[in-house]
């Protein structure tokens, strides 16, 4: 068992070094795959996008929740709601990342999957108008709507081990 743990730790150290060198997980996976055998890099990338690496949070530190505000810089309402929710989650001790980059939603979602964030909350003008946010667990097939006022308690329920 100790040998397996040592091998896993060594592999993670190598992965983290490559991530630091290349700046993103996709380049890291392609580089490690190429080093370890004849792999077609585009295939490795497609494989990673279909089945992101399921890092265990106790081994590989990732954030628990990704907060993805769509139109953060275009909508004062989205920005205010995202900043408020970020503050509430952080105050509750939940490790949260707010992805406020000005990118298309698909890019934001794919990046959160690539880095292994297990829970994603999306805020948008349309959702806020309906009084809800979109939640998607990393292993869920489809997202679900959660009432805006219930997001914190909903996430606490998801983050508490059964």
C-alpha positions, 0 to 999 in steps of 0.5 A, a space after each residue: 500500500 505504501 508503494 502505491 501511495 508513493 507512486 501516486 504522489 510522485 505522479 501528482 508531483 509530475 503532473 503539478 510541475 507540468 501544469 505549472 510549466 504549461 499553465 493548463 491541465 490540457 497541456 499537462 495531460 498531453 505532455 504526460 501521455 506523450 512522455 509515457 508512450 505513443 499517444 496521439 495528443 489530440 486523442 488524449 485531449 478528446 479523451 480528457 474532455 469526455 472523461 475528466 480526471 477524477 482527482 480525489 480532493 484529499 490527494 489533489 487539492 481542488 476547489 469544492 465549488 465553481 461559481 460561473 457568472 455568465 456575463 459578469 462584466 456585462 450585467 451589474 445584476 449578475 456581478 452583484 449576485 455572484 459577489 454576494 454568493 461568493 461571499 456567503 460560500 466563503 464565509 460558510 467555509 466552502 472552498 469556492 472559485 469564481 470564474 469571472 473570465 469574459 469567455 463563452 459559457 462552454 469554455 468556462 464549463 469545460 475548464 471547470 471540468 478539466 481541472 476537476 471541480 466537483 460542483 458548478 453553480 451558474 448565475 445568469 440574467 435569465 436564471 436570476 430573473 426566474 429566481 434560480 441558479 443552475 447547479 451541476 455536479 461533475 458526475 451528473 448528466 444534466 444540470 438542475 435549477 435551484 432557487 437562488 435563496 437555497 443555494 447555500 443549503 443545497 451545496 452544504 447538503 451536496 458537500 456533506 458526506 452521506 
